[in-house]
């Protein structure tokens, strides 16, 4: 990456910020594009606030780039998935399609596409090659289909244009500093952290039984760099390969804040089990480094330090 021009879309989000620091440490010249404001990005980063649902904007930012990491996405809770599915599906289809088309036209050296665990149907273990044998989970069908279309777009470009310089990563449940702590849209770990800080009792949807695979944003960023630097073109999972129940996560966080937990079994809780197989990435030589408890502690510390301004950071585009 030394002296390479690198574009990171969604670079103000929790994964993007980790990736930006990794790229800078390798001597890259980094441009970040986001709909967020430029909050505390390193001074050497060029920042552009642009709407990537417009193809013209995508073409402008891809010109002259060596590498493009497309991290821009729409992140939200199961509640938001149920009530505002168009807010997930339509923007993702637009900026995913436009960014890949722009990168192809501009002949970038390599392109990374960020997919999601939502492309999978529920199964005991989620393996990369099983995706096209099934449909996305009913709990993630809008976002899941939108991300699947992006993966299919990469395959179509390879067939028609011979443009096969694309890495596809499918992260598990990602958490870490700069996460979205919005009480309406936050995912499991940030939602529980905020509830634990603001309430005497932590109210948790469901009964705590669902099993999830969690990965720290820094490990996701490392996996993205790894996939690009080693030219991995087959889709790869990025997770821990281990499952933790929502009950275990809630208890870890409740203990950190010395709070009690109440369970609301009347609320939806999603698929019963989501654990990614990490066999493919392990075969390529990649493994995560951040343990779950250390990662939660780091996320809590960041939340407490930034609580006064936390609501200024929320934006659907991550």
matplotlib code that plots the C-alpha trace (Angstrom):
import matplotlib.pyplot as plt

x = [0.0, 3.0, 2.2, -0.9, -4.1, -6.8, -10.5, -12.5, -16.3, -18.1, -14.7, -16.2, -17.9, -16.4, -14.8, -13.8, -11.9, -9.9, -9.2, -8.0, -5.5, -4.2, -3.8, -2.0, 0.4, 1.3, 2.0, -1.1, -2.7, -6.2, -9.5, -12.6, -16.1, -19.2, -22.5, -21.3, -19.4, -15.6, -15.3, -11.7, -10.3, -6.5, -5.3, -3.6, -6.9, -8.7, -12.4, -15.4, -19.0, -20.9, -24.1, -22.9, -26.4, -25.4, -23.2, -21.5, -20.2, -18.9, -17.0, -15.5, -14.1, -12.8, -10.7, -7.0, -7.5, -5.4, -7.6, -11.2, -12.6, -16.4, -17.6, -20.6, -23.8, -27.0, -26.9, -29.8, -31.6, -34.1, -36.8, -35.7, -35.4, -39.1, -40.4, -38.3, -37.1, -37.0, -34.5, -32.2, -32.7, -33.0, -29.9, -27.7, -28.7, -27.9, -24.5, -23.3, -24.1, -22.8, -19.5, -18.6, -19.5, -17.4, -14.4, -14.6, -14.8, -11.9, -9.8, -8.8, -6.2, -8.4, -11.9, -13.3, -17.0, -18.4, -21.3, -23.0, -23.9, -27.5, -27.0, -27.2, -30.2, -30.2, -28.0, -25.8, -22.6, -22.6, -20.3, -19.4, -20.4, -23.8, -25.2, -26.6, -28.2, -30.7, -32.5, -31.5, -33.1, -36.6, -35.3, -32.7, -34.3, -34.2, -30.6, -29.6, -30.9, -29.4, -26.0, -26.4, -27.1, -23.7, -21.9, -23.7, -22.7, -19.0, -19.5, -21.3, -18.3, -15.9, -17.8, -18.5, -15.5, -12.9, -12.7, -11.9, -10.1, -12.7, -12.6, -15.9, -16.0, -19.0, -18.6, -20.4, -21.9, -19.4, -18.8, -16.3, -15.5, -17.5, -20.4, -24.0, -25.4, -28.7, -31.3, -33.7, -31.2, -28.3, -27.2, -26.8, -23.6, -23.9, -27.6, -26.9, -24.0, -26.2, -29.1, -26.8, -25.4, -28.8, -31.1, -31.1, -32.5, -31.4, -34.4, -33.5, -35.6, -36.3, -35.2, -31.4, -31.1, -30.0, -26.4, -24.3, -20.8, -19.1, -16.0, -14.3, -14.1, -10.3, -10.2, -12.7, -10.4, -7.4, -9.3, -10.3, -6.6, -5.6, -8.1, -7.0, -3.2, -3.4, -5.8, -8.5, -11.4, -13.6, -16.1, -14.8, -16.4, -15.0, -16.0, -14.7, -16.0, -17.4, -20.9, -22.1, -25.7, -27.3, -27.7, -23.9, -23.4, -26.0, -24.5, -21.0, -22.2, -24.6, -21.7, -19.5, -22.1, -23.5, -27.0, -29.9, -31.5, -35.1, -36.2, -39.0, -40.0, -42.8, -40.3, -38.7, -35.2, -34.1, -32.5, -31.7, -28.1, -25.6, -22.0, -19.6, -17.2, -13.7, -12.1, -11.6, -9.8, -7.9, -6.6, -5.5, -3.6, -5.8, -7.1, -8.7, -6.8, -9.3, -11.1, -14.8, -14.4, -11.4, -13.3, -16.4, -14.3, -12.7, -16.1, -17.5, -14.4, -14.9, -18.7, -18.1, -15.4, -17.7, -21.1, -21.7, -21.5, -22.7, -26.0, -24.2, -22.5, -25.6, -26.2, -27.8, -24.9, -22.0]
y = [0.0, 2.3, 5.5, 3.9, 6.0, 4.3, 5.2, 4.1, 4.6, 4.6, 5.5, 7.4, 4.2, 1.8, -0.5, 2.3, 4.1, 1.0, 0.4, 4.0, 3.7, 0.4, 1.9, 5.0, 2.8, 1.2, 4.5, 4.8, 8.1, 7.8, 9.4, 8.9, 9.4, 9.4, 11.1, 11.5, 14.6, 14.5, 13.8, 13.3, 11.6, 11.9, 15.2, 13.4, 11.9, 13.7, 13.7, 14.1, 14.3, 12.8, 10.9, 7.6, 6.8, 9.1, 7.4, 10.7, 11.1, 7.5, 8.1, 11.3, 9.7, 6.6, 8.4, 7.9, 5.4, 2.3, 0.5, 1.0, -0.4, -0.1, -0.2, 2.1, 0.4, 0.8, -0.5, -1.0, -3.1, -5.9, -3.4, -1.1, -4.0, -4.8, -1.3, 0.4, -2.2, 0.2, 2.3, -0.7, -2.2, 0.7, 2.8, -0.3, -1.4, 2.0, 2.8, -0.8, -1.0, 2.5, 2.1, -1.2, 0.2, 3.3, 1.2, -0.9, 2.0, 3.7, 0.5, 0.5, -2.1, -3.9, -3.5, -4.7, -5.3, -5.6, -8.1, -9.3, -12.3, -11.5, -13.2, -16.6, -18.8, -20.0, -23.1, -24.8, -23.3, -20.7, -21.6, -19.4, -21.8, -22.5, -19.0, -19.7, -23.0, -21.1, -17.8, -15.2, -15.5, -14.0, -11.8, -10.2, -10.7, -7.1, -6.3, -9.9, -9.7, -6.3, -7.6, -10.7, -8.6, -6.9, -10.2, -11.3, -8.0, -8.9, -12.3, -10.7, -8.3, -11.2, -13.1, -10.3, -8.0, -10.3, -7.9, -10.2, -7.8, -8.0, -9.3, -10.1, -10.2, -11.3, -9.9, -11.4, -9.2, -6.4, -4.2, -1.7, 2.0, 4.3, 1.9, 3.1, 3.5, 4.9, 3.3, 2.8, 1.3, -0.1, -3.7, -6.1, -5.0, -1.2, -1.3, -3.3, -1.0, 2.1, 0.5, -0.6, 2.9, 4.7, 2.3, 0.5, -2.6, -3.7, -4.7, -7.2, -8.5, -12.2, -14.8, -14.6, -18.0, -16.9, -17.6, -15.1, -14.8, -11.5, -9.9, -6.7, -3.9, -4.0, -7.6, -7.0, -4.2, -6.5, -9.2, -6.7, -5.7, -9.3, -10.2, -7.4, -7.8, -11.5, -11.1, -13.4, -13.4, -16.1, -14.8, -15.1, -14.9, -12.6, -13.7, -15.4, -18.9, -19.1, -18.6, -16.7, -16.4, -13.1, -14.0, -14.4, -11.0, -9.3, -10.8, -9.6, -6.1, -6.1, -7.2, -4.4, -1.9, -3.8, -3.8, -6.3, -7.8, -8.3, -10.4, -9.4, -12.7, -11.0, -9.2, -10.8, -12.1, -13.2, -16.4, -18.9, -19.4, -17.6, -18.8, -18.3, -20.9, -19.4, -22.4, -20.6, -17.5, -19.7, -21.7, -18.4, -17.7, -15.2, -15.3, -12.7, -11.2, -9.4, -11.5, -10.9, -9.6, -7.4, -6.0, -5.3, -3.6, -1.4, -0.5, 0.4, 2.6, 4.4, 4.8, 6.3, 8.7, 9.9, 9.7, 13.5, 13.6, 10.1, 11.2, 13.6, 10.6, 8.7, 8.4, 5.5, 5.3, 3.4]
z = [0.0, 0.1, -1.8, -3.3, -3.6, -1.7, -1.4, 1.6, 1.3, 4.7, 6.2, 9.2, 10.5, 13.1, 10.5, 8.2, 10.9, 11.8, 8.1, 7.6, 10.4, 9.0, 5.5, 6.8, 8.8, 5.5, 3.8, 1.7, 0.5, 1.8, 0.7, 2.8, 1.4, 3.7, 4.4, 8.0, 9.1, 9.3, 13.0, 14.2, 11.1, 10.9, 9.3, 6.4, 5.2, 2.4, 3.3, 0.9, 2.0, -1.0, -1.8, -3.4, -4.7, -7.6, -10.2, -11.1, -7.6, -7.6, -10.9, -9.5, -6.4, -8.2, -10.7, -10.2, -7.3, -7.0, -4.5, -3.5, -0.2, -0.4, 3.2, 2.8, 4.1, 6.0, 9.5, 11.8, 14.4, 13.8, 14.7, 11.9, 9.5, 10.2, 10.0, 7.4, 4.9, 1.9, 3.9, 3.9, 0.5, -2.0, -1.0, -0.7, -4.2, -5.6, -4.0, -4.3, -8.0, -8.7, -6.8, -8.5, -11.9, -11.2, -10.0, -13.2, -15.5, -13.7, -13.9, -10.3, -9.4, -6.8, -5.3, -2.0, -1.7, 1.8, 2.0, 5.1, 7.3, 6.2, 2.8, 4.6, 5.3, 8.9, 9.4, 12.0, 10.4, 7.7, 4.9, 1.9, -0.9, 0.6, -0.2, -3.6, -2.6, -0.4, 0.2, 2.8, 6.2, 6.4, 9.2, 6.8, 3.4, 2.2, 3.2, 2.4, -1.2, -1.7, -0.7, -2.8, -5.8, -5.3, -5.1, -8.3, -10.0, -9.3, -10.9, -13.9, -14.5, -14.3, -17.0, -19.4, -19.0, -17.4, -14.5, -11.7, -9.3, -6.6, -3.0, -1.3, 2.5, 4.7, 8.2, 11.2, 14.0, 14.1, 17.1, 18.5, 19.0, 16.8, 16.7, 16.3, 19.8, 18.6, 20.9, 18.0, 15.5, 17.4, 17.2, 20.1, 21.9, 21.5, 22.3, 25.6, 26.5, 26.2, 28.0, 30.8, 31.2, 31.1, 33.1, 36.4, 34.6, 31.1, 29.0, 26.4, 23.5, 23.4, 25.9, 25.3, 23.6, 20.0, 19.3, 17.4, 16.0, 17.0, 15.6, 16.5, 13.9, 14.0, 13.0, 10.2, 8.9, 9.1, 7.2, 4.5, 4.1, 4.0, 1.3, -0.9, -0.4, -1.1, -4.1, -2.7, -5.2, -3.6, -1.0, 2.5, 5.9, 8.6, 12.1, 15.1, 14.2, 17.7, 19.0, 22.0, 23.2, 23.6, 27.3, 27.7, 26.0, 28.2, 31.3, 30.4, 29.9, 32.9, 35.1, 33.9, 34.9, 38.0, 36.5, 36.4, 33.2, 32.3, 29.3, 27.0, 25.3, 23.5, 21.2, 18.1, 18.4, 14.9, 13.8, 16.6, 15.4, 13.3, 13.3, 10.4, 9.3, 9.2, 7.5, 4.2, 5.7, 8.2, 5.2, 3.7, 6.9, 8.6, 12.2, 14.4, 17.3, 19.6, 22.2, 22.9, 26.5, 25.6, 22.7, 24.8, 27.4, 24.7, 23.3, 26.7, 27.4, 24.1, 24.8, 28.2, 26.9, 24.1, 25.7, 25.7, 21.9, 21.1, 19.4, 17.0, 15.4, 14.3, 10.6, 8.7, 6.3, 7.7]

ax = plt.figure().add_subplot(projection="3d")
ax.plot(x, y, z, "-o")
ax.set_aspect("equal")
plt.show()
